[in-house]
Structure formats: structure tokens, C-alpha cells
């Protein structure tokens, strides 16, 4: 591995900081765009709060396979895409 040296001249601290921030924002934007398909996982409490339902109702929906749950170790998690799709799913006629 070769060592690279970067020498900066004729810039002030504020301009240097702004250049770094712009670079970091670009990298994060690209990362987010590339990983759009990755769902965020929510706890039971977060899921119930987002759906404005009780934990008992969430348990019943999970038990009846209305919303899938994912076990990670001893924890239960719900995918964001499943949470978003649930109101549409519940309002559909069979």
C-alpha cells in the first residue's frame, strides 16, 4: 500500500470544511441511492406507534399473518415496507 500526501495551499479553514462536507454529502447520497432496497427494521413498540395501534392488536395481526414479523435472536422486528403496505392490505376486499 502506497502512502499518499495531500498538500493544501491558499485556502482558509471554512472553505476546507465546506469542501469536506460536500464530499461527505455526495458519498452518503450515493450510498442511500444504491441501498434503497434495504428496509429499515422496527421494534414492536415502534411499529405499533407508527400504525397507531396497541401491542395486543399488533400481536393479533402478526399471529394471523396480516403483517410478517422477523425474529432476530430473541427480538421481533418488522420491515418498513411491510408497515407501509399494511393499511392498503387491510382495506382491500377479498
C-alpha positions as a printed Julia matrix, in Angstrom:
94×3 Matrix{Float64}:
   0.0     0.0    0.0
   1.45    3.34  -1.03
   1.18    6.37   1.16
  -0.31    9.49  -0.39
   0.37   13.01   0.82
  -2.11   15.79   0.24
  -0.86   19.34   0.44
  -3.35   22.17   0.61
  -2.39   25.74  -0.05
  -4.26   29.01  -0.39
  -7.44   28.02   1.38
  -8.98   29.0    4.65
 -10.46   26.71   7.3
 -14.07   27.44   6.36
 -13.6    26.67   2.65
 -11.73   23.48   3.51
 -14.5    22.38   5.9
 -17.18   23.11   3.27
 -15.33   21.05   0.65
 -15.16   18.09   3.03
 -18.86   18.41   3.89
 -19.85   18.49   0.22
 -17.78   15.35  -0.42
 -19.3    13.5    2.53
 -22.85   14.5    1.49
 -22.21   13.22  -2.04
 -20.92    9.89  -0.72
 -23.91    9.48   1.62
 -26.36   10.39  -1.16
 -24.81    7.78  -3.47
 -24.85    5.19  -0.68
 -28.52    5.86   0.06
 -29.41    5.67  -3.64
 -27.56    2.34  -4.05
 -29.15    0.81  -0.94
 -32.75    1.92  -1.46
 -33.93   -1.68  -1.45
 -32.74   -2.24   2.13
 -35.62   -2.0    4.6
 -35.23   -0.45   7.99
 -36.34   -2.75  10.8
 -38.65   -1.53  13.56
 -39.3    -2.9   17.05
 -42.77   -3.96  18.14
 -43.2    -0.69  20.03
 -42.08    1.45  17.08
 -44.33   -0.49  14.7
 -47.39   -0.17  16.93
 -46.75    3.55  17.33
 -46.36    4.08  13.56
 -49.61    2.21  12.92
 -51.39    3.86  15.86
 -52.42    0.5   17.28
 -51.82   -1.3   20.56
 -49.2    -4.0   21.05
 -52.03   -6.51  21.51
 -53.51   -5.58  18.11
 -50.06   -5.83  16.52
 -49.62   -9.28  18.07
 -53.0   -10.38  16.66
 -52.13   -9.06  13.19
 -48.81  -10.89  13.34
 -50.41  -14.11  14.6
 -52.97  -14.0   11.77
 -50.21  -13.41   9.17
 -51.56   -9.99   8.24
 -48.15   -8.44   8.82
 -44.99  -10.56   8.74
 -42.61  -10.41  11.67
 -38.92  -11.33  11.65
 -37.17  -12.83  14.65
 -33.58  -11.72  15.21
 -32.29  -13.64  18.2
 -34.9   -13.03  20.87
 -36.16   -9.82  19.28
 -39.1    -9.39  16.91
 -38.76   -6.83  14.12
 -40.98   -5.53  11.32
 -39.83   -4.29   7.91
 -40.65   -0.71   7.0
 -42.09   -1.76   3.63
 -44.5    -4.15   5.38
 -45.59   -1.41   7.79
 -46.23    1.0    4.92
 -48.19   -1.63   2.94
 -50.36   -2.73   5.87
 -53.11   -0.06   5.66
 -53.61   -0.79   1.94
 -53.64   -4.52   2.63
 -56.22   -4.18   5.41
 -58.54   -2.04   3.25
 -58.63   -4.48   0.33
 -61.69   -6.6   -0.29
 -61.03  -10.29  -0.72
